[in-house]
Amino acid sequence: MRIGAGVAGGGALLGAAAGGGMLAGWVPGGVTLKKALGMTGTDGRIPAVAPGPVRVEKVRSAARGREVTMVTMLPPGAAASTNLPVCVLLHGRGNDAQGMVTLGVPQFLAAAVQGGVPPFAVVAVDGGDATYWHRQAADGDDPQAMLREELPGWLHARQLPTPRAVTGISMGGSGALQYAVGRTQAGRNLDAVALLSPAVFRTWADARTTGGYADETDWQAHEPTLRLDQLQTGTLGVWCGQEDPFCPAARQVARQARARVGRFPDGEHTDGFWRRVMPDAMSLLGHALATA
């Protein structure tokens, strides 16, 4: 079908498609058509505000068997000695902790606090390119052990407390859920969890395509959607675009885990979408940490 010719032929194609549900994102062809028509939502923009302090440093992780980057982001005017509550931020596949600065997290944090959100710190650490934030049997690389056993000590040495919240983007959403479940199992529930387009899988057939799991047994041992009944957290928010292939699984997470906020607007699996919903995630995290 020639999209240009159809649109030029009047509103018939668009009207018929909309009326028939073709643009809703669930009928075959609907997502492709919405993309072609530019109907997958606007890209968010980094706020035009001055960020607070950002500290980038290298720390040695025994759990991961390597040096990793840790990025500490504070709101304007804050210092680590103020003992701000901490939210740990887990990046997606193909990204790293410093990529969260490029995404604009320091500015989003600053804008949130300027807008009345109670202040908190955001700390990002490297979790690997395709680890899906779980232990890799081949080499013992264990991002979850780093979060559980090493990150609190790194933070305490810098006058910051153990994290009470987690947010994750894409692959980091899987890691965030794994971390939250692990905290529940240890009897230390998180106060807030915010998931942006979480890369989680309802079946092994879906998961095997990522290369993030050695085999089906490895997936079953780590896939957080298989353990949602074990999740206990103060506040859960889930955001995912309708045109994102992870949207059905994200909806399942929101439903089964009884998310306080579950929003699924038009949008794809992109930086532009994450920037669009970041203000809502920052607001949820800040207010949950302040009231817990």
N, C-alpha and C positions, 0 to 999 in steps of 0.2 A: 504494500500500500504506500502511495506517495502522500506523506503527511501534508506537505505544502498544498498539493492539489485539493485534498479533502477540505482543508480549512478555507481555502480560497473559494470553494464552492458554496459559501454561505455557512450558516450555523447548523446545518442539518446534521453533519457528522458529529460535531461536538455535542449537540443537544441529544441526539439519539444515543450516543455513547454514555453520556451522563445519566440519561433517563434509564438506560438499561443496566446501570451499575458498572459499566466497563471502566470508568475512571476511579472506582473505589479502591483499586489496588489488590482485589482478590480474584477478579475474573481474569483468566488467561489473556495476556496482551495488555491488560490495564496498566501495569507498572511501566512497560515500555512506552505506551502512549503518553502517560503522564510525564515521563522524562522528556519525550520529544516535544511536548507542549510547554515545558517549563513549569509544570504544576507539582513539583515535589518540595515546594517550600523555599523560602529565601534563606540565604546563608547568614549566619550570625556574624557579628563583627566584634573585634576586640575593643573593649571600652576605651575611650580616649581619656584615661585618667593615669596619673602617676602611680606605678606599683609601689608596694612596700618593700622592705628588705628581702633580697633573694640571695641565698648562700649556696654555692655549688662546690661540692668537695668530694674527694675520693675516700672511701672506707673499704677496709678489707673484710670480705665476707667468707668465713670458713664454710658456711652452709652452701654457698655457690662456688667455692673454690677459686675465687678471683676478686679483684678489685671491682667495686661498683660505684656508680655515681649516686650521691644523695643530694637532693635539692630541697632546701628549706625555704618556704615562702611565707612571709608574715604580712599582716596588713600594715598600712602606713602608720608610722608613729609607734609601732609595737617593737618590743625587744623580747628575746627568748626568756629573759629573766622574769617576764610578767606571768610565766607559767600558763600560757594560753592552752586551751584544749587543742588536741591534734587530730587531724584527719589525714590518713595515709592515702595517697593517690597512686593507682596502679595503671600504667600505660598499656596501650594496645600493641598488637603485633607489628613489627617493623618500626617501632618507636623506642624511646627510652626516657629516662627521667628528665633530661634536658629538653626533650621534645615537648614537655608539658609547659615549659616557659614559652616556647615558640607558639604553642596553642593559645597562649594568653592568660593562663591561670592566675599569674600574679595580678594582672589588671582586673580580672573578674572578681578576685578576692577583694581587692581594694574598692571596687565599685559597690560590691555587696555591703561591705562594712560602712562605706560612706552613705549608703541608702538605708542604714538602720539595722542591718543584720549583726547580731552579736559577734565580736571578733574571735577568730580561731586561726590556727596555723595549718598549712598544708605541706606535707612532706612526701616527695616522690623519690622512689628508688628504682634502680634498674632491675628488671625481672627476666631479661633474656628475650630473644627475638620470637621464638615459637615454642616457648615452654608451657604456655597456657597456665603459668604460675603454679606448676606442680613439680614434684620431684621427677627427674629424668633418670630412669634406671641405667641408661648407658654410661653416664659419667657421674652420677650422684648429685648433679646440680639441683638444689632444693630451694626455690624461692620462698615457699611457705615457711620453711624452717628459718630462713633469714628474717621474715616478718615476725614470726613468733618469738624467736630466741635471741636475735641480734639487734633488731631495730629498737626495742625498748632501751637497751643499754646505750646505743648511739645517741638516742634522744636525751636520756637522763644526763649524759656527759655534757650536753649542750643546754641544760636547764629547761628541758621540755619533757612533759609527761608521756606515759605510754598512750598510744592512740586509742581514742574512744569512738572513732568513726572511720569509715573507709568509703572511697569512691573509685570506680573503675570504668575505663573506657574500652569497649570492644573486648579484646582478649583479657584486658584488665578487669572487665566485669565478671568474667569467670573466676579470676583470682580473688576478687573482692568477695564473692559469694563463698568461695572455699575458705577464705580467711575468717569470714563471719561465722560460718558453721564451726570452724575449729575453735574460735573463741567461745561459742556456746558450749561445745563439748568440754572445754576447760573451765566452765563455770564463770566466765568473764564476758558476758554479753556486750556487744557494741551498742552505743546509743543511737547510731544512725548508719545507714548504708544507702548510697546513691549509685545507681547503675545507669550508664549511658551506652545504649546499643550493646548490651552484653552478648559476647560471643559464646553462647552456650548451645548445647546440642541435645535434642530430644532422642536421637537414635545414633547408634554406632555408624550406620551408613552415612549420616551427615558428618560425624566427627572424623571419620577416617580420611576424608579428603583434605584435612588441614595439615597432616604430618605432625601434629602436636602430641600424638599418643602412639606408643609403641605398638599396641594391639588393642583388641576389644577389652581385655582384662584390665589393661592400664587405664582405659577410658572409664570403665565402670568403677575403678578405684578412686577416681578423682572428679568425675563429672558432678558439679554441684546441683544440677536439676534432679539428680537421683536422691538428694539428701535435703530437699526443701522442708521435709517434715521435722528435721532436726534444727532448723534455723530459728533462733529467737533474737530479735533485735528491737530496739525501741521504736525506730522509725525507718521504713523502707520506701525508697522512691525509685521508679523505673521509667526511663524515657527511651523510646525507640521510634524511628521513622517508619511509616507504613510501607515505604518502598525498600526498606532494609530487609535482606533475606533472613536476618535474625529476629524479625518482628514476631512471628508466631511463637517462638520459644520465649521471647521477652514477655509477651502477654501471659504465657503459662506461668512464668516466674511471678509476675505481679499478682495473678489470680491465686496460685497455690500458697504463696507466702504472705498473702493478705497485705499487699503494699498499701501504705497510706496514700501515696501518689503514684498513679500509673497513667502516663500520657503517651499517646501514640499518634502524633500529628503526621501530616505529609512530611517526608524527609528520607534521605538516603544515609548510607554508612560513610559519612564524610566529616572532615573538620568543620565544615560550614554548619552541619546539623548540630554537632557537639557544642560549637560556640553559641548556637541559637538557644539551646536548652541549659547551658551552663549557669546563667543567672538563677534559674529555678532550683538547680541542684545546690548551688551555694547557699541559697536562702534556706532550703530544707536542712542542710547540714548545720549551718550556724544556729538556727533556732532550736534544733533538736539537741545540740550540745549545750546550749544555754539553759534549757529547761529540764535536762535529765537530772 
